[in-house]
Amino acid sequence: MSNRRWDHPVMIICRRTGQLSTIASTAEALEVLTNSWPVADGKAFMAALLICSDVEAGLREPDEARASFIAAAKEAGVPFDTMGG
């Protein structure tokens, strides 16, 4: 995967463990969405997977991946902080 960095990272909090994770790139977002996301369905979740994959393929901009990741977090009830962005 490429490293499509985001201008402003997104911090998420695992509801189960309380662990904080800082997501700063599309590759990191895609990794979290595919391997440790609390739900595997939902409109925003599916859109985030598609958009992040498109960004990795160079078809979209990293800001689109970040926005879709935030939408997926809202949909799934994952606590997050946009860290000023």
C-alpha positions in Angstrom: 0.0 0.0 0.0 1.1 3.5 -0.6 1.3 6.1 2.2 -1.3 8.7 1.4 -0.7 10.9 4.5 -3.5 13.1 5.9 -2.9 16.8 6.7 -4.8 16.2 10.0 -4.7 12.8 11.8 -7.8 11.3 13.4 -7.6 9.8 16.8 -10.0 6.9 17.5 -10.7 5.2 20.8 -11.5 1.5 21.0 -14.7 1.2 23.1 -13.7 -2.3 24.3 -10.2 -1.6 25.5 -10.0 2.1 25.7 -6.9 2.1 23.6 -6.1 5.2 21.6 -5.0 5.0 18.0 -3.9 7.8 15.8 -4.8 7.3 12.1 -2.6 9.6 9.9 -2.9 8.0 6.5 -5.2 6.2 4.1 -3.2 3.0 4.5 -3.7 3.1 8.3 -7.4 3.8 7.9 -7.8 0.9 5.5 -5.9 -1.4 7.9 -8.2 -0.4 10.8 -11.3 -0.7 8.7 -10.5 -4.2 7.4 -8.9 -5.7 10.5 -10.3 -4.2 13.6 -13.4 -2.2 12.9 -16.2 -3.0 15.4 -18.8 -3.5 12.6 -18.5 -5.1 9.1 -21.5 -3.4 7.5 -23.2 -0.1 7.1 -23.4 2.4 4.3 -20.6 4.7 5.6 -18.3 1.7 6.4 -18.7 0.3 2.9 -18.2 3.8 1.3 -15.0 4.2 3.4 -13.6 0.9 2.2 -14.2 1.9 -1.4 -12.9 5.4 -1.1 -9.8 4.4 0.8 -9.1 1.8 -1.8 -9.6 4.3 -4.6 -7.2 6.7 -2.8 -4.6 4.0 -2.5 -5.0 3.4 -6.3 -4.5 7.1 -7.0 -8.1 7.7 -8.1 -9.1 10.0 -5.3 -7.6 12.5 -2.9 -6.5 11.6 0.7 -8.9 14.2 2.1 -11.8 12.1 0.7 -10.5 9.0 2.6 -10.2 11.0 5.8 -13.8 12.3 5.5 -15.2 8.8 4.7 -13.2 7.3 7.7 -14.8 10.0 10.0 -18.3 9.2 8.6 -17.7 5.5 9.2 -16.6 6.2 12.8 -19.8 8.2 13.4 -21.9 5.5 11.9 -20.2 2.8 14.1 -20.3 4.9 17.3 -16.5 4.8 17.4 -15.3 7.8 19.6 -12.9 10.0 17.6 -11.2 13.4 17.6 -10.2 15.2 14.4 -7.2 16.7 16.2 -7.8 20.2 14.9 -8.7 19.4 11.4 
